[in-house]
Amino acid sequence: MHGVEYAAAGAIAGLRGFVDHYSESDLKLRSFDPAQLEPALQGTVLQNLEAILASRDTLLRGVVFPASTIDEVTEFLRALTDPAARDLSAVVPPDVPSGLPVDR
């Protein structure tokens, strides 16, 4: 799979895998193996490869990132995540104008 990490459900696993899937995305799409999906999902794969390739952004054609670029972009994106954003309970208001309950 050209180095892309896929989760059992077929979704890309991890941030690096997400960044990597943009490199040679046409080759990766063409070589995608539905057998890597959970058995219940294998029959749900649509045979629309050519439609996907025809409608994707032309900027992706011929894009090949070296592993070092994938690593650098991945680290940049990780740097954008503030650990403090994982718990926002301190900024949840006690109530809202609609009067609806607020989950805490």
C-alpha positions in Angstrom: 0.0 0.0 0.0 2.9 2.4 -0.6 3.4 2.9 3.1 0.0 4.1 4.0 -1.3 2.8 7.3 -4.9 1.7 7.3 -7.1 0.8 10.2 -9.1 -2.4 10.2 -12.3 -0.5 9.1 -10.4 0.9 6.1 -9.9 4.4 7.4 -6.5 5.9 7.5 -4.9 5.3 10.8 -2.9 8.1 12.3 -1.9 11.6 11.2 1.2 10.5 9.3 -1.0 8.0 7.3 -3.4 10.9 6.5 -0.6 13.1 5.2 1.0 10.2 3.3 -2.2 9.3 1.4 -1.9 12.5 -0.6 1.4 11.3 -2.1 0.8 9.1 -5.2 -2.9 9.0 -4.2 -3.9 7.7 -7.6 -1.6 4.7 -7.2 -2.8 4.1 -3.7 -6.4 4.2 -4.8 -5.8 1.9 -7.7 -4.0 -0.6 -5.4 -6.6 -0.4 -2.6 -7.5 -3.9 -1.4 -11.0 -4.3 0.1 -9.8 -7.4 1.8 -8.2 -5.2 4.4 -11.6 -4.0 5.5 -13.7 -5.6 8.2 -15.6 -8.5 6.5 -19.0 -6.7 6.9 -17.7 -3.7 5.0 -15.9 -5.6 2.1 -19.1 -5.8 0.0 -19.8 -2.1 0.4 -16.9 -0.9 -1.7 -18.2 0.9 -4.8 -16.5 0.3 -8.2 -16.1 4.0 -8.9 -12.4 4.4 -9.1 -12.4 6.2 -12.5 -15.1 8.6 -11.2 -13.1 9.4 -8.1 -9.9 10.0 -10.2 -11.8 12.2 -12.7 -13.3 14.4 -10.0 -10.4 14.8 -7.7 -8.5 18.1 -7.5 -6.1 18.4 -10.4 -3.4 19.7 -7.9 -3.1 16.1 -6.7 -2.0 14.7 -10.0 1.6 13.6 -9.9 2.1 14.6 -6.3 4.9 12.6 -4.8 6.2 13.5 -1.3 9.5 12.2 -0.1 9.2 10.5 3.4 11.1 13.4 4.9 8.4 15.9 3.7 5.6 13.6 5.0 7.4 13.5 8.4 7.8 17.3 8.4 4.2 18.1 7.5 3.0 15.5 10.1 5.2 17.2 12.8 3.9 20.6 11.8 0.3 19.5 12.1 1.0 17.9 15.5 2.5 21.2 16.7 -0.9 22.9 15.9 -2.6 20.8 18.6 -2.6 22.4 22.0 -2.8 19.8 24.7 -5.0 22.2 26.7 -7.6 21.9 23.9 -8.3 18.3 25.0 -10.3 19.4 28.1 -12.4 22.4 27.5 -14.7 22.0 30.5 -13.4 25.2 32.1 -14.8 27.2 29.2 -18.3 25.6 29.1 -20.9 28.3 30.0 -23.2 27.6 32.9 -26.2 28.3 30.6 -27.1 29.4 27.1 -29.6 31.9 25.8 -31.8 29.2 24.4 -32.3 27.8 27.9 -31.3 24.3 26.7 -29.3 22.2 29.1 -25.6 22.4 28.9 -23.6 19.2 29.1 -20.8 19.4 31.6 
